Amino acid sequence: MSDVHLIAITVNGTRHEVAVEARRTLADVLRHDLGYTGTHLGCEHGICGACTVLVDGRPTRSCLMFGVQADDSEVETVEGLARDGELDPLQEAFGAHHALQCGFCTPGFLMTIKAGLEDRDRSAEITEEEVDEIVGGNLCRCTGYANIKKAVHHAAAAIRDAQ
């Protein structure tokens, strides 16, 4: 019995077939096998959120998921946010509000926030409680939370106004 499995995974719209050792995490598969290095590894215990990606539309700590579990899944990484050379409104908001700081936590925040903004009533103004709930599972060691929260408000308003 081999501990290497051939999986098919779609990342940012591109389908990949890759041989994956059963013990390797999705984060390792994305970074080392497929070259999506925007997925950062911080604590490797699921606490910090730096490795958050969207798996079938849901925020997932890629350090806690085995790569073989992503077989036949759609994965979106931070590299998939920009389209045709245009930044996503969330990326623009992070830049406009200086929410990047050192940038290590940024990919995980962006993916978590993207999912959080998609899961809410986009026609309503976002509340401070909603913002706290969305960003509360990710850690920023630079204490950039104030600017990150400003960026979430800005992105939510841009999404609402675009409807």
Backbone as ProteinMPNN parsed JSONL, in Angstrom:
{"seq_chain_A": "MSDVHLIAITVNGTRHEVAVEARRTLADVLRHDLGYTGTHLGCEHGICGACTVLVDGRPTRSCLMFGVQADDSEVETVEGLARDGELDPLQEAFGAHHALQCGFCTPGFLMTIKAGLEDRDRSAEITEEEVDEIVGGNLCRCTGYANIKKAVHHAAAAIRDAQ", "coords_chain_A": {"N_chain_A": [[0.85, -1.184, 0.0], [0.668, 2.076, -0.962], [1.695, 5.284, 0.213], [1.378, 7.464, -1.311], [-0.709, 9.462, -3.212], [-2.561, 10.136, -6.144], [-3.989, 13.128, -6.835], [-6.619, 15.299, -7.962], [-6.911, 18.676, -8.217], [-8.363, 21.837, -8.234], [-7.079, 24.954, -8.519], [-7.534, 28.287, -8.088], [-9.0, 28.305, -10.445], [-7.504, 26.763, -12.192], [-6.898, 23.504, -13.144], [-5.149, 20.913, -11.544], [-3.181, 17.976, -11.51], [-1.681, 16.032, -9.15], [0.81, 14.163, -7.459], [0.611, 13.176, -4.184], [1.921, 12.813, -0.98], [0.376, 11.092, 1.667], [0.655, 12.193, 4.207], [1.2, 14.887, 3.93], [0.394, 18.359, 4.222], [-2.29, 20.46, 2.989], [-1.38, 23.064, 2.717], [1.38, 22.665, 2.271], [1.259, 21.25, -0.153], [0.114, 23.194, -1.822], [2.061, 25.275, -1.685], [4.66, 24.05, -2.145], [4.415, 22.002, -4.066], [2.733, 23.017, -6.051], [3.354, 25.692, -6.331], [2.029, 27.935, -5.288], [2.796, 30.271, -3.495], [1.771, 32.319, -2.005], [0.218, 31.489, 0.044], [0.729, 31.474, 3.357], [2.629, 30.031, 6.032], [2.273, 30.063, 9.416], [1.838, 29.43, 12.435], [1.356, 26.715, 12.147], [-0.506, 25.228, 13.48], [-3.121, 25.878, 13.22], [-3.972, 28.141, 14.538], [-3.205, 30.841, 13.954], [-4.143, 31.642, 11.403], [-2.837, 32.472, 9.09], [-2.494, 30.763, 6.961], [-4.887, 30.484, 5.686], [-7.117, 29.491, 3.181], [-9.597, 29.286, 0.584], [-11.645, 26.549, 0.406], [-13.674, 24.921, -1.656], [-15.223, 27.199, -1.433], [-15.285, 27.799, 1.285], [-13.669, 29.172, 4.148], [-10.588, 27.796, 5.102], [-8.156, 26.357, 7.159], [-5.227, 25.729, 5.836], [-3.06, 24.435, 6.88], [-4.048, 22.548, 8.517], [-5.384, 20.72, 7.062], [-5.134, 17.796, 5.188], [-3.457, 17.32, 2.105], [-4.47, 15.294, 0.443], [-7.114, 15.286, 1.16], [-8.176, 17.332, -0.266], [-8.758, 16.433, -2.749], [-10.458, 16.596, -5.796], [-11.471, 19.101, -5.193], [-12.27, 22.642, -5.202], [-10.026, 25.173, -4.87], [-9.209, 28.325, -3.604], [-6.697, 30.662, -3.576], [-4.758, 33.434, -2.294], [-3.512, 34.394, -4.564], [-5.459, 34.178, -6.465], [-7.201, 36.289, -6.212], [-6.846, 38.803, -7.598], [-7.873, 39.852, -10.812], [-7.337, 39.648, -14.243], [-5.191, 41.467, -14.094], [-6.209, 43.405, -12.448], [-6.692, 44.553, -9.193], [-8.539, 42.983, -6.576], [-11.397, 44.429, -4.951], [-11.084, 44.2, -2.183], [-8.321, 43.844, -1.86], [-7.509, 46.339, -2.828], [-8.646, 47.961, -0.861], [-7.155, 47.182, 1.369], [-4.65, 48.215, 0.668], [-5.256, 50.964, 0.454], [-5.893, 51.614, 3.068], [-3.677, 51.078, 4.539], [-3.384, 48.504, 5.623], [-1.617, 46.481, 5.5], [0.873, 46.261, 6.845], [3.478, 44.238, 7.963], [2.802, 42.243, 6.23], [2.748, 39.463, 6.403], [0.567, 38.092, 7.563], [-1.396, 38.858, 5.858], [-2.378, 37.403, 3.441], [-3.96, 35.313, 4.576], [-5.821, 36.815, 6.062], [-7.076, 38.22, 3.945], [-8.341, 36.129, 2.514], [-10.028, 35.035, 4.458], [-11.643, 37.256, 5.056], [-12.77, 37.747, 2.551], [-14.469, 35.494, 2.276], [-16.111, 35.98, 4.492], [-17.351, 38.407, 3.796], [-18.779, 37.599, 1.59], [-20.643, 35.938, 2.703], [-22.624, 37.431, 3.88], [-25.421, 39.773, 4.035], [-25.158, 41.707, 1.402], [-26.273, 44.105, 0.721], [-26.708, 45.609, 2.929], [-25.299, 47.927, 5.308], [-22.186, 47.184, 6.775], [-21.683, 46.064, 10.106], [-19.876, 46.982, 13.101], [-19.669, 44.813, 14.796], [-19.995, 42.666, 13.026], [-17.66, 42.959, 11.518], [-15.729, 42.513, 13.513], [-16.31, 39.833, 14.037], [-15.677, 38.637, 11.59], [-12.874, 39.129, 11.288], [-11.864, 38.105, 13.608], [-10.74, 35.536, 13.893], [-8.175, 35.486, 12.943], [-4.717, 36.208, 13.354], [-2.699, 39.092, 13.859], [0.469, 40.061, 14.243], [1.595, 42.518, 14.136], [-0.148, 44.26, 15.156], [-2.082, 45.42, 13.466], [-4.806, 45.633, 13.438], [-6.7, 47.777, 13.595], [-6.451, 49.18, 11.165], [-6.902, 47.074, 9.409], [-9.565, 46.491, 10.002], [-10.72, 48.905, 9.152], [-10.243, 48.643, 6.445], [-11.894, 46.459, 5.868], [-14.44, 47.571, 6.299], [-14.358, 49.492, 4.232], [-14.113, 47.837, 1.924], [-16.483, 46.356, 2.112], [-18.356, 48.406, 1.749], [-17.673, 49.177, -0.879], [-18.354, 46.879, -2.284], [-21.094, 46.799, -1.756], [-21.903, 49.205, -3.002], [-21.338, 48.619, -5.619], [-23.355, 46.999, -6.481]], "CA_chain_A": [[0.0, 0.0, 0.0], [1.462, 3.289, -1.119], [1.163, 6.448, 0.908], [1.31, 8.537, -2.291], [-1.994, 9.431, -3.907], [-2.741, 11.096, -7.222], [-5.213, 13.897, -6.621], [-6.951, 16.371, -8.896], [-7.299, 19.843, -7.427], [-8.482, 23.053, -9.032], [-6.617, 26.098, -7.735], [-7.756, 29.561, -8.79], [-9.542, 28.024, -11.762], [-6.621, 25.891, -12.966], [-6.912, 22.129, -12.645], [-3.834, 20.286, -11.387], [-3.091, 16.606, -11.013], [-0.42, 16.005, -8.422], [1.025, 13.031, -6.559], [0.726, 13.748, -2.846], [2.067, 11.896, 0.151], [-0.797, 11.192, 2.529], [0.954, 12.945, 5.424], [1.468, 16.301, 3.632], [-0.742, 19.267, 4.374], [-2.707, 21.218, 1.814], [-0.467, 24.207, 2.612], [2.609, 22.193, 1.632], [0.951, 20.928, -1.546], [-0.051, 24.458, -2.54], [3.317, 26.029, -1.743], [5.837, 23.344, -2.64], [4.147, 21.199, -5.257], [2.029, 23.771, -7.09], [3.947, 27.012, -6.475], [1.186, 29.03, -4.782], [3.524, 30.654, -2.287], [1.041, 33.343, -1.258], [-0.298, 30.842, 1.255], [1.814, 31.528, 4.342], [2.55, 29.163, 7.2], [2.696, 30.745, 10.631], [1.936, 28.575, 13.618], [1.156, 25.335, 11.724], [-1.424, 24.59, 14.435], [-4.463, 26.367, 12.956], [-4.308, 29.239, 15.446], [-2.96, 32.204, 13.457], [-4.952, 31.939, 10.227], [-2.041, 32.931, 7.951], [-2.566, 29.788, 5.868], [-6.278, 30.331, 5.273], [-7.504, 29.489, 1.773], [-10.99, 28.87, 0.441], [-11.828, 25.221, -0.163], [-15.084, 24.863, -2.045], [-15.872, 28.419, -0.986], [-15.261, 27.966, 2.74], [-12.321, 29.403, 4.677], [-10.005, 26.56, 5.631], [-6.754, 26.429, 7.567], [-4.574, 24.733, 4.981], [-2.073, 23.678, 7.656], [-4.77, 21.51, 9.256], [-6.037, 19.826, 6.104], [-4.214, 17.023, 4.36], [-3.618, 17.564, 0.677], [-5.337, 14.268, -0.159], [-8.505, 15.641, 1.451], [-8.604, 18.338, -1.237], [-9.013, 15.782, -4.031], [-11.7, 17.033, -6.455], [-11.952, 20.346, -4.586], [-11.92, 23.948, -5.765], [-9.289, 25.93, -3.868], [-8.843, 29.68, -3.993], [-5.627, 31.24, -2.773], [-4.652, 34.882, -2.455], [-3.134, 34.679, -5.941], [-6.656, 34.179, -7.297], [-8.066, 37.456, -5.978], [-6.718, 39.764, -8.698], [-8.371, 39.327, -12.089], [-6.907, 40.401, -15.429], [-4.311, 42.555, -13.692], [-6.929, 44.352, -11.588], [-6.815, 44.09, -7.819], [-9.845, 42.802, -5.981], [-11.711, 45.57, -4.08], [-10.531, 43.956, -0.852], [-6.899, 44.158, -1.946], [-7.415, 47.794, -2.939], [-8.96, 48.524, 0.457], [-6.001, 46.946, 2.248], [-3.634, 49.183, 0.295], [-5.717, 52.324, 0.751], [-5.979, 51.835, 4.523], [-2.403, 50.662, 5.147], [-3.7, 47.333, 6.433], [-0.666, 45.433, 5.16], [1.951, 46.169, 7.825], [4.575, 43.405, 7.443], [2.221, 41.473, 5.142], [2.787, 38.012, 6.568], [-0.782, 37.594, 7.846], [-2.335, 39.428, 4.891], [-3.114, 36.446, 2.607], [-4.988, 34.641, 5.373], [-6.876, 37.794, 6.332], [-7.82, 38.494, 2.717], [-9.209, 35.005, 2.166], [-11.063, 34.949, 5.496], [-12.55, 38.395, 4.882], [-13.526, 37.506, 1.312], [-15.562, 34.564, 2.594], [-17.022, 36.648, 5.418], [-18.153, 39.405, 3.078], [-19.686, 36.898, 0.682], [-21.664, 35.238, 3.485], [-23.526, 38.378, 4.551], [-26.301, 40.579, 3.195], [-24.274, 42.723, 0.817], [-26.968, 45.379, 0.523], [-26.735, 46.322, 4.216], [-24.021, 48.433, 5.806], [-21.582, 46.224, 7.693], [-21.588, 46.57, 11.475], [-18.595, 46.746, 13.769], [-19.724, 43.446, 15.326], [-19.733, 41.764, 11.906], [-16.234, 43.064, 11.19], [-15.01, 41.804, 14.574], [-16.533, 38.402, 13.846], [-14.955, 38.204, 10.395], [-11.414, 39.146, 11.451], [-11.512, 37.595, 14.929], [-10.034, 34.255, 13.892], [-6.836, 35.634, 12.381], [-3.804, 36.978, 14.204], [-1.741, 40.019, 13.268], [1.449, 40.381, 15.287], [1.962, 43.932, 14.023], [-1.314, 44.979, 15.695], [-2.688, 46.207, 12.405], [-6.249, 45.381, 13.412], [-7.5, 48.986, 13.349], [-6.447, 49.43, 9.726], [-7.549, 45.931, 8.764], [-11.004, 46.686, 10.169], [-11.088, 49.998, 8.249], [-10.244, 48.078, 5.095], [-13.097, 45.624, 5.729], [-15.558, 48.514, 6.116], [-14.214, 50.072, 2.902], [-14.415, 46.805, 0.927], [-17.923, 46.049, 2.201], [-19.063, 49.523, 1.113], [-17.418, 49.108, -2.317], [-19.151, 45.755, -2.791], [-22.492, 47.238, -1.686], [-22.125, 50.246, -3.998], [-21.212, 48.033, -6.965], [-24.548, 46.194, -6.806]], "C_chain_A": [[0.891, 1.243, 0.0], [0.836, 4.435, -0.344], [1.171, 7.671, 0.001], [0.029, 8.363, -3.094], [-2.009, 10.481, -5.005], [-4.061, 11.806, -6.983], [-5.377, 14.901, -7.752], [-7.496, 17.526, -8.058], [-7.335, 21.051, -8.354], [-8.127, 24.227, -8.141], [-6.753, 27.348, -8.592], [-8.178, 29.342, -10.239], [-8.694, 27.117, -12.636], [-6.595, 24.505, -12.339], [-5.496, 21.566, -12.653], [-4.036, 18.833, -10.989], [-1.719, 16.489, -10.391], [-0.373, 14.767, -7.539], [1.372, 13.594, -5.186], [0.92, 12.644, -1.814], [0.912, 12.148, 1.115], [-0.565, 12.083, 3.745], [1.123, 14.446, 5.197], [0.219, 17.149, 3.719], [-1.082, 19.935, 3.048], [-1.792, 22.42, 1.626], [0.816, 23.805, 1.907], [2.388, 21.865, 0.16], [0.836, 22.215, -2.354], [1.282, 25.163, -2.743], [4.415, 25.297, -2.509], [5.601, 22.546, -3.915], [3.564, 22.025, -6.398], [2.508, 25.208, -7.238], [3.098, 28.186, -6.036], [1.743, 29.483, -3.438], [2.875, 31.801, -1.521], [0.404, 32.792, 0.0], [0.85, 30.754, 2.249], [1.555, 30.564, 5.487], [3.096, 29.915, 8.395], [2.903, 29.736, 11.739], [1.91, 27.085, 13.285], [0.327, 24.521, 12.719], [-2.861, 25.073, 14.252], [-4.882, 27.551, 13.803], [-4.255, 30.598, 14.752], [-3.788, 32.588, 12.243], [-4.169, 32.384, 9.004], [-2.191, 32.024, 6.739], [-3.978, 29.617, 5.308], [-6.434, 30.467, 3.764], [-8.989, 29.141, 1.733], [-11.014, 27.51, -0.24], [-13.313, 25.052, -0.39], [-15.867, 26.027, -1.431], [-15.82, 28.706, 0.499], [-13.838, 28.221, 3.22], [-11.816, 28.172, 5.417], [-8.552, 26.817, 5.999], [-6.016, 25.332, 6.815], [-3.481, 23.961, 5.706], [-2.729, 22.531, 8.417], [-5.457, 20.494, 8.348], [-4.962, 19.079, 5.33], [-4.496, 17.313, 2.885], [-4.546, 16.563, 0.018], [-6.809, 14.544, 0.1], [-9.053, 16.652, 0.451], [-8.854, 17.749, -2.618], [-10.394, 16.181, -4.535], [-12.296, 18.291, -5.831], [-11.526, 21.551, -5.406], [-11.258, 24.728, -4.641], [-8.996, 27.314, -4.436], [-7.812, 30.191, -3.015], [-5.599, 32.741, -3.026], [-4.257, 35.258, -3.88], [-4.338, 34.763, -6.866], [-7.553, 35.393, -7.118], [-8.023, 38.45, -7.13], [-7.167, 39.095, -9.994], [-7.917, 40.242, -13.224], [-6.077, 41.627, -15.066], [-4.947, 43.603, -12.801], [-7.055, 43.765, -10.186], [-8.274, 43.924, -7.433], [-10.129, 44.023, -5.095], [-11.155, 45.409, -2.658], [-9.032, 44.25, -0.826], [-6.683, 45.66, -2.046], [-7.662, 48.458, -1.594], [-7.801, 48.329, 1.426], [-4.893, 47.947, 1.944], [-4.011, 50.6, 0.698], [-5.693, 52.635, 2.24], [-4.741, 51.345, 5.269], [-2.597, 49.465, 6.086], [-2.699, 46.202, 6.218], [0.4, 45.211, 6.213], [3.073, 45.303, 7.264], [4.088, 42.512, 6.307], [2.167, 39.979, 5.348], [1.386, 37.429, 6.77], [-1.786, 37.951, 6.754], [-3.056, 38.397, 4.026], [-4.238, 35.733, 3.359], [-6.148, 35.571, 5.716], [-7.723, 38.021, 5.085], [-8.793, 37.368, 2.385], [-10.339, 34.845, 3.18], [-12.107, 36.045, 5.306], [-13.385, 38.22, 3.622], [-14.72, 36.6, 1.591], [-16.575, 35.228, 3.509], [-17.907, 37.665, 4.739], [-19.136, 38.754, 2.12], [-20.839, 36.237, 1.423], [-22.689, 36.159, 4.142], [-24.418, 39.065, 3.528], [-25.487, 41.754, 2.667], [-24.953, 44.068, 0.635], [-26.998, 46.218, 1.803], [-25.348, 46.828, 4.576], [-23.476, 47.444, 6.833], [-21.446, 46.857, 9.078], [-20.214, 46.266, 12.048], [-18.541, 45.319, 14.327], [-19.455, 42.427, 14.219], [-18.251, 41.776, 11.534], [-15.412, 42.313, 12.225], [-15.124, 40.296, 14.404], [-15.715, 37.876, 12.666], [-13.459, 38.114, 10.652], [-10.945, 38.471, 12.734], [-10.734, 36.298, 14.96], [-8.631, 34.307, 13.334], [-5.998, 36.516, 13.287], [-2.883, 37.85, 13.368], [-0.787, 40.415, 14.38], [1.904, 41.829, 15.23], [0.896, 44.835, 14.627], [-1.914, 45.925, 14.665], [-4.191, 46.104, 12.36], [-7.072, 46.613, 13.087], [-7.577, 49.261, 11.849], [-7.072, 48.287, 8.94], [-9.064, 46.094, 8.847], [-11.505, 47.837, 9.295], [-11.185, 49.483, 6.816], [-11.471, 47.205, 4.863], [-14.32, 46.512, 5.516], [-15.545, 49.087, 4.7], [-14.615, 49.056, 1.821], [-15.9, 46.456, 0.928], [-18.742, 47.143, 1.536], [-18.878, 49.49, -0.398], [-18.257, 47.995, -2.966], [-20.623, 46.151, -2.819], [-22.801, 48.238, -2.795], [-22.062, 49.714, -5.426], [-22.447, 47.25, -7.397], [-25.547, 46.988, -7.601]], "O_chain_A": [[1.752, 1.414, 0.864], [-0.387, 4.548, -0.251], [0.994, 8.794, 0.474], [-0.279, 7.277, -3.585], [-1.52, 11.594, -4.81], [-5.118, 11.177, -6.932], [-4.412, 15.296, -8.406], [-8.436, 17.353, -7.282], [-6.429, 21.249, -9.164], [-8.787, 24.473, -7.131], [-6.168, 27.454, -9.671], [-7.778, 30.081, -11.138], [-9.128, 26.737, -13.723], [-6.307, 24.353, -11.152], [-4.75, 21.715, -13.621], [-4.946, 18.505, -10.229], [-0.711, 16.807, -11.022], [-1.377, 14.37, -6.947], [2.304, 14.385, -5.042], [0.173, 11.666, -1.783], [0.525, 13.294, 1.345], [-1.516, 12.671, 4.26], [1.184, 15.208, 6.162], [-0.872, 16.721, 3.342], [-0.275, 19.969, 2.119], [-1.459, 22.766, 0.493], [1.294, 24.529, 1.034], [3.235, 22.169, -0.68], [1.394, 22.317, -3.446], [1.595, 25.599, -3.851], [5.027, 25.86, -3.417], [6.497, 22.431, -4.751], [3.856, 21.774, -7.567], [2.109, 25.886, -8.185], [3.41, 29.327, -6.374], [1.225, 29.121, -2.382], [3.391, 32.211, -0.482], [0.085, 33.544, 0.921], [1.829, 30.046, 2.015], [0.41, 30.315, 5.862], [4.245, 30.355, 8.391], [4.013, 29.249, 11.953], [2.397, 26.273, 14.071], [0.442, 23.297, 12.793], [-3.733, 24.718, 15.045], [-6.053, 27.93, 13.785], [-5.153, 31.42, 14.933], [-4.107, 33.765, 12.073], [-4.772, 32.653, 7.965], [-2.03, 32.476, 5.605], [-4.228, 28.693, 4.533], [-5.954, 31.422, 3.154], [-9.564, 28.744, 2.747], [-10.469, 27.341, -1.331], [-14.108, 25.041, 0.55], [-17.001, 25.871, -0.977], [-16.273, 29.765, 0.933], [-12.902, 27.568, 2.76], [-12.518, 27.587, 6.242], [-7.809, 27.427, 5.231], [-6.164, 24.149, 7.121], [-3.018, 22.936, 5.205], [-2.038, 21.639, 8.908], [-6.042, 19.522, 8.825], [-3.99, 19.679, 4.87], [-5.642, 17.522, 2.487], [-5.325, 16.923, -0.865], [-7.666, 14.088, -0.656], [-10.268, 16.811, 0.336], [-9.133, 18.488, -3.562], [-11.377, 16.115, -3.798], [-13.501, 18.52, -5.931], [-10.574, 21.502, -6.185], [-11.854, 24.925, -3.582], [-8.591, 27.458, -5.59], [-8.009, 30.166, -1.8], [-6.332, 33.251, -3.873], [-4.628, 36.33, -4.358], [-4.251, 35.357, -7.94], [-8.567, 35.514, -7.806], [-9.073, 38.896, -7.592], [-6.877, 37.923, -10.237], [-8.095, 41.459, -13.165], [-6.239, 42.694, -15.658], [-4.3, 44.584, -12.434], [-7.474, 42.62, -10.018], [-9.139, 44.653, -7.917], [-9.193, 44.599, -4.54], [-10.8, 46.398, -2.016], [-8.533, 44.842, 0.131], [-5.771, 46.198, -1.418], [-6.969, 49.407, -1.228], [-7.499, 49.222, 2.218], [-4.264, 48.473, 2.862], [-3.183, 51.347, 1.22], [-5.497, 53.785, 2.634], [-4.761, 51.213, 6.493], [-2.05, 49.423, 7.188], [-2.907, 45.089, 6.7], [0.795, 44.07, 6.452], [3.582, 45.602, 6.183], [4.899, 42.065, 5.496], [1.581, 39.278, 4.524], [1.062, 36.385, 6.204], [-2.894, 37.414, 6.725], [-4.273, 38.504, 3.881], [-5.339, 35.572, 2.832], [-7.311, 35.17, 5.666], [-8.952, 38.014, 5.159], [-9.94, 37.623, 2.016], [-11.475, 34.553, 2.807], [-13.308, 35.79, 5.386], [-14.581, 38.514, 3.624], [-15.844, 36.902, 1.192], [-17.78, 35.057, 3.321], [-19.089, 37.78, 5.065], [-20.21, 39.3, 1.866], [-21.897, 36.001, 0.841], [-23.542, 35.687, 4.893], [-24.204, 38.958, 2.321], [-25.169, 42.683, 3.41], [-24.277, 45.073, 0.417], [-27.285, 47.414, 1.752], [-24.342, 46.229, 4.195], [-24.225, 46.93, 7.663], [-21.131, 48.041, 9.201], [-19.488, 45.408, 11.547], [-17.481, 44.692, 14.327], [-18.763, 41.434, 14.447], [-17.662, 40.728, 11.269], [-14.503, 41.562, 11.871], [-14.152, 39.567, 14.603], [-15.131, 36.795, 12.741], [-12.83, 37.125, 10.274], [-9.744, 38.283, 12.926], [-10.115, 35.988, 15.978], [-7.959, 33.279, 13.255], [-6.503, 37.452, 13.907], [-2.36, 37.435, 12.334], [-1.198, 41.04, 15.358], [2.53, 42.319, 16.169], [1.038, 46.057, 14.605], [-2.213, 47.082, 14.961], [-4.802, 46.449, 11.349], [-8.061, 46.506, 12.362], [-8.654, 49.545, 11.324], [-7.707, 48.517, 7.91], [-9.768, 45.859, 7.865], [-12.606, 47.755, 8.75], [-12.098, 49.844, 6.073], [-12.033, 47.213, 3.768], [-15.145, 46.233, 4.647], [-16.584, 49.161, 4.044], [-15.371, 49.388, 0.909], [-16.502, 46.282, -0.131], [-19.713, 46.854, 0.837], [-19.83, 49.749, -1.135], [-18.796, 48.166, -4.059], [-21.324, 45.873, -3.792], [-23.836, 48.138, -3.454], [-22.66, 50.289, -6.335], [-22.566, 46.879, -8.564], [-26.604, 46.469, -7.959]]}, "name": "protein", "num_of_chains": 1, "seq": "MSDVHLIAITVNGTRHEVAVEARRTLADVLRHDLGYTGTHLGCEHGICGACTVLVDGRPTRSCLMFGVQADDSEVETVEGLARDGELDPLQEAFGAHHALQCGFCTPGFLMTIKAGLEDRDRSAEITEEEVDEIVGGNLCRCTGYANIKKAVHHAAAAIRDAQ"}
